[in-house]
Each structure stands twice: as C-alpha cells, then as structure tokens.
Amino acid sequence: MGHPDFRVAGKIFATLGYPGAGWGMVGLTPEQQEMFVRAEPATFAPVKGGWGRAGSTNVRLQKAKKVAVREALITAWRNRAPKRLAAEADL
C-alpha cells in the first residue's frame, strides 16, 4: 500500500504514513475507537468511510502522547493476534 504496516499472524493491526506523513492508523473495534477518540480527540479520529465505522482509527502523531499511542497499539495488537498468543503476551 506504499506505507509501513505492523502485523501479527499476518494481520495488519497498525500502519504509519496513512493518510499521509505524520499520521498512523490502529485497528480498533468501534467501541474502542469511541473510547480513544473521546479521551484524546486531538490525537485520535475515525478513518473516513466504512473502514472508520468498523473501527479503523487515525492517529495524529504530532499531537500524540506516548502512553495513549502505546495503549492503542497494544489494544489493536490484541484485536488481531490469535487468542492464545494474546493470552500469553505480557504487555
């Protein structure tokens, strides 16, 4: 897709450079997305269209707090990781 992505078990859970430089994306559930957007509206925003309604969430990296991005990445990783691997992970 022309930008770096992060995968677990072959599934993308986060990307960098989308929709452009200075942005990232994490794959959340719609409920998780709502929580992150409500807590950090300057950092998190739903991706436009159907992907966003399904939970794909843009991250404004310049505005982001390290702790919030770390939590979003862990959440996205757990969403995509096989259940056994997620249960064993010490994150």
BELKACOR-V592469 format. One record per residue. N is the residue number from 1. RES is the residue in three letters. NEAR is the number of other C-alpha atoms within 10 Angstrom. D_CENTER is the distance of its C-alpha to the mean C-alpha in Angstrom with 1 decimal. Layout:
# BELKACOR-V592469
n->N res->RES near->NEAR d_center->D_CENTER
n->N res->RES near->NEAR d_center->D_CENTER
This chain:
# BELKACOR-V592469
n->1 res->MET near->6 d_center->16.7
n->2 res->GLY near->7 d_center->17.7
n->3 res->HIS near->12 d_center->14.7
n->4 res->PRO near->11 d_center->13.3
n->5 res->ASP near->17 d_center->10.8
n->6 res->PHE near->14 d_center->10.0
n->7 res->ARG near->13 d_center->11.5
n->8 res->VAL near->16 d_center->13.0
n->9 res->ALA near->9 d_center->16.2
n->10 res->GLY near->9 d_center->15.8
n->11 res->LYS near->14 d_center->12.6
n->12 res->ILE near->16 d_center->9.6
n->13 res->PHE near->23 d_center->6.3
n->14 res->ALA near->26 d_center->5.1
n->15 res->THR near->20 d_center->7.8
n->16 res->LEU near->20 d_center->10.0
n->17 res->GLY near->17 d_center->12.6
n->18 res->TYR near->20 d_center->11.4
n->19 res->PRO near->15 d_center->13.1
n->20 res->GLY near->10 d_center->15.2
n->21 res->ALA near->11 d_center->15.9
n->22 res->GLY near->13 d_center->14.3
n->23 res->TRP near->19 d_center->11.0
n->24 res->GLY near->22 d_center->7.6
n->25 res->MET near->26 d_center->4.9
n->26 res->VAL near->28 d_center->1.4
n->27 res->GLY near->26 d_center->4.2
n->28 res->LEU near->26 d_center->5.7
n->29 res->THR near->18 d_center->9.5
n->30 res->PRO near->16 d_center->11.4
n->31 res->GLU near->10 d_center->12.7
n->32 res->GLN near->17 d_center->9.7
n->33 res->GLN near->24 d_center->8.6
n->34 res->GLU near->17 d_center->12.2
n->35 res->MET near->13 d_center->12.4
n->36 res->PHE near->21 d_center->9.8
n->37 res->VAL near->17 d_center->11.4
n->38 res->ARG near->13 d_center->14.7
n->39 res->ALA near->12 d_center->14.4
n->40 res->GLU near->15 d_center->13.3
n->41 res->PRO near->15 d_center->14.2
n->42 res->ALA near->14 d_center->14.9
n->43 res->THR near->21 d_center->11.4
n->44 res->PHE near->28 d_center->9.1
n->45 res->ALA near->21 d_center->10.3
n->46 res->PRO near->23 d_center->10.1
n->47 res->VAL near->19 d_center->10.4
n->48 res->LYS near->12 d_center->14.2
n->49 res->GLY near->9 d_center->16.0
n->50 res->GLY near->10 d_center->15.5
n->51 res->TRP near->12 d_center->12.0
n->52 res->GLY near->18 d_center->11.0
n->53 res->ARG near->14 d_center->13.5
n->54 res->ALA near->16 d_center->11.9
n->55 res->GLY near->21 d_center->8.6
n->56 res->SER near->25 d_center->6.7
n->57 res->THR near->30 d_center->5.7
n->58 res->ASN near->26 d_center->7.1
n->59 res->VAL near->31 d_center->7.4
n->60 res->ARG near->21 d_center->11.2
n->61 res->LEU near->19 d_center->11.7
n->62 res->GLN near->10 d_center->15.4
n->63 res->LYS near->14 d_center->15.0
n->64 res->ALA near->17 d_center->12.4
n->65 res->LYS near->12 d_center->13.9
n->66 res->LYS near->10 d_center->13.3
n->67 res->VAL near->9 d_center->13.3
n->68 res->ALA near->16 d_center->10.6
n->69 res->VAL near->19 d_center->8.1
n->70 res->ARG near->13 d_center->9.5
n->71 res->GLU near->13 d_center->9.1
n->72 res->ALA near->23 d_center->5.4
n->73 res->LEU near->19 d_center->5.4
n->74 res->ILE near->16 d_center->8.4
n->75 res->THR near->18 d_center->7.5
n->76 res->ALA near->24 d_center->5.2
n->77 res->TRP near->22 d_center->8.2
n->78 res->ARG near->20 d_center->10.6
n->79 res->ASN near->17 d_center->9.7
n->80 res->ARG near->19 d_center->10.7
n->81 res->ALA near->19 d_center->13.3
n->82 res->PRO near->13 d_center->16.8
n->83 res->LYS near->11 d_center->18.1
n->84 res->ARG near->8 d_center->20.6
n->85 res->LEU near->12 d_center->18.4
n->86 res->ALA near->15 d_center->16.0
n->87 res->ALA near->11 d_center->19.2
n->88 res->GLU near->8 d_center->20.7
n->89 res->ALA near->10 d_center->17.9
n->90 res->ASP near->6 d_center->18.7
n->91 res->LEU near->10 d_center->15.5
